[in-house]
């Protein structure tokens, strides 16, 4: 039996042999991090700590919680070696990570051009590397809906300052029907912002090729979503009350995110976005593989103590 499991796990990581999920994941961890300068002058913002973990653990864990195991990380030529040193190929977590470069910050939608071969004929989820999601059981609802996706699915979150985001307008007679999506409107038509978690069908690559750079010189994700809207192939998943979305791309929001994570973890005694725990609970790795992970961490680490407690409680 042990030999069978070993061979099976090896086969999973032979390129092209096996797809973990009918949906692939893209983790976009590019950009210059200019809003966090000088903290990002020599390091990617996605490697900055959010309380007790690197920022990139949070979007990675969201993909894992959605059952996505085939993930492409897109970042800058400067930052990919450091991110790869942190995450590796993902085999130790039962996932497969690959990497591609985004040479310049040419917009979120460019990710689909960079990832064309990776996407292939699969549905794809894109998550931004500085977005942190705390959704609890609503992830189960998300998983059910995206499994039936036939177009684009965007996630909406109620905000108090809608003029800062891409905002969704709804049909007054049908609050589930999207009428328009407007980027940073002066007169917002709702308080629901489009957040950094998107789901698309394989034709997203062709649609991205049809985009033209905006006045900012970028391929805008809003323009891509509008293409799906014009075809009547877009829907929104509302993040319900009790969930949280944090964009950790500024100094203030980075601090807010760290304090949020600290508060939740201290009150519950459970960690948010612990990738090892998620891998174990999702069945990506077994107890023996989990113990090997624990052995790689320093003895004095609180993170290691938490992982040991998980094992002791099983």
N, C-alpha and C positions, 0 to 999 in steps of 0.2 A: 504493500500500500504506500509506504514512504517513497519507494522508487517511482511509483506511478505519479504521485503528487509532484515530485521533483521534475520529472519529464514534462508533466502538464504545465507547470509554472514556467519552465524554460521555453516551451512552445509559444506561450502567450507573448513572449518578448522577441520572437522572431518577426521582423518587419513583414507585414502583409499576410501573416499566417492567420491572425485572428483579430476581429474587431470586438472590443470589450462591450460596446454599446452602439445602438443605431444612431447615436448622436455623439459627435466629437466636440471637444471643448477648446476654445482659444482663450488664453490668458494674456491680455495686452498690457505689458508692463514697460511700455516705452516712454517717450516724452523726455523733456529736459529737466523736469522738476524745478522749473524756474520760480514757482510760487513758494518753494521751500528753501531757496537759496539763503545763506551759504551752506546749509546742512547737506544739500545735494551736490555740492561742488565736486566731490570725489566719489560719491556713492549714489546708486539709484535710490529714489524715494521708496521703492518697493522693498528695499532691504533695511529701511529704518524701522526701529522697534515700535510696535503698538502695544504698550504695556509689556507683556512677557514673551511676545513672539514677533518675528519679522512680519512686516505688513503683508507680504506676498502670501503668507500662510492663510490669510483670511479669504481672499478670492479663490485660492486653490481648494480650500476646504469646502466652499460652496459648490464647486464643480463635483467634488467627491461625494458630497451629500446628495447630489442629484443623480448619483450613480454613473457619472462620466469618468472613464478611466483612460481614455486616449486624449491627451492634452498637448497642445502646441503653445509654448511660451514665446511671445514676440517681444523683443526688447532692443535696445541700442547695441551697436558693436562694442561700446565701452562696457556695458553692464552685463551682457550675456555671460561672459566667463565667471563673474561673481555669483550670478543667480544660479548658474549651472553647478558651481561649487557647493552651493547651499542645498539645492534640490536633487542634483544628480539626474539619473534617468528614471527615477520614480519606482524602480523595481522593489525597493525596500518597503514601499507603501502599497505594493500591489497595483500600481498604475504604470502608464508609460508616458514619459515626458520627452518631447523633442523641442528643438529651438530654431528660431529664425530671426534674422535681423530686420529692424526697421531703421533705415539709415538716417532718416529725418522725420521730425514730427509732422507728418503729412495728413493727419486726421485719422479718426477711429476707423472709418470705412476702408481705409487702405489695408487694414488687417486682412480683409477677405481676398485682396489681390495677392498679398504675400503668402496667404495660406491656401491658395487655389488647389494645389496638389494634395494638401493635407485634407481638405474638405471632401474632394472627390464627389461622390454621389450620396454623401451622408448629410443629415441635418446637423446643424452646428449651433453651439451656444458660445457667445462671446461675453466675457466678463472683464471689467476694467480692473487693473492691478491695484488701484488706490481706493476701491469701493469695498465697504465692509457691510455684510448683510447678517442680520440676526432674525431668523424667521421661524424657528421652532417647527411646530407641526404643520405650518402652512407650506413647508417644502413638499409635503406629501401631495398637496393639492397641485402645486406647480408641476411635480413629476407626472401626475396623471394628465394634466392639460397638455404639456409639451410633448407627451408621447403620441398625441393625436394631431400634432401641428401640421398644417398644410399651407403655411405662409410665413408670416412674421408674428412673433409675440414679444411685446414690450412690457416692462414692469413699471407700474405707476405708484408713486408715493406722495402722500399729501404733505405739502410744504407750506411754510408761512411766508416765504419770499420767492414767489413763482417767477418773478422777472429775471432771476439768475439762472433759470434752467430751460430745457426744452419742455414745453407745456402742451398738454393734451386738451383739445376741445371736444365735448361730447354732444351728441344729438339731444336736444332738450326733451324729446319724446322717447328716447332710448338711451339710458345712461351707460349702456354697455357698448354703444356704437361710437366709434371715433370719427369725428368730422374733420379735424385738422390737427397738425402738430407744428408748433411754432417755436423757434429757437429764441430764447431770451426776449420775450415780447414786452413791449412797453405797457400794453394793456392786456394782461393775462386773462384768458377766457375760462380758466379753472385754476385750482391749486394743486393739480396732479402733475408732478414732474416725471419725466422719463429718466429712470436711473440706469446705472451701468451694468445691466444684465439683460441680454438680448438673445432671442432664439429665432433661427431662420432655416428655411429649406435650402437645398443645394444650389438653387438658382441665384442665391445671394451673390455669388461670384460674378455672374454675368451682369447683374444689376449694378454692382460696384464698378464694373468696367465702363458703364454708361454714365457715371457721375462726372461732373466737371468741378474743378476746385472752386471753393467759395471765395468771397472777398478776403478771407483770412489765408487763402492759399492752401486750404485743406479739403479733403474729401469728407464731407460731413455725414455723420450717422443719421441726422435728421432728414437729410435729402434722400438717403437710402430708405428710411422708413416711409417717407412720403410716396416713393415708388410702389411699395406694397399697399399703401393706403389707396392710391389711385386704382389699383386692381381689385380693391375690396378684399384683400388677403392679409389683414392685420387685426390683431386683437390685443387687449391689454389685460394683464393680471394685476389686480389691486393688492398691494401689500396692506394687510389688515392692521387694525389697532393691536398694539402689543408687540409688533415687529419693529425692527429698526434698520435704517439705512444711513450709513455715514460715508461721506466723501472725505478721505483723509489727505487731501491734496494741498492743504494750507497749514500754516503753523497752528492756528486756532483749532481747526477741525482735527488735526492730528492729535492735539492734546485732548480734545473732547472725546475722540475715539478711544484713546488710552484710558481715560477716566471711566468711560462707559464699560469697557471690558473689565477693568479693575472692580467696579461696583458689582457687576453680575457675577464674576468669578468668586469674589469674597463672600457674597451673600449665599450663593448656592454651593460653593465648594466644588464646583465643576468648571472645567475650562471651556472657553469658546474657541472653536477652530483648532482644536488639537488634532493634527492630521493623523498621528499614530492611532489615537483612540477611534477616529472615524474609520480608518482603514480596518481596524479590528472589528468594530461593530458592523460594518458593511460586509464583512466576510472577504475583503480584499486580501487580508493576510490571516494566518492562524496564530494560535497562542505561542507556538515555538518561534515563529518569525517576529512576533511582538517582543518576546523576551530578548531576542538578539538585538533588536533596536534599543531596548533599555540599556543593554550592556555597553552600547557605544557612547552613552552620555556620562558626563562627569559626575562623580559621587556626590558632590556638594550641591548639585543642581536641584532646585525646587521642582523644575519640570520633570526631572527623572523620578523624584519622589512621588509626584502625581501619577506617573505612568505605573510605578510599582504598586501604588494603591489600587489602581484599576485592575491589575493582574491579581492582587490579593483578594479582591471582592468577587472575582469570577467563580 
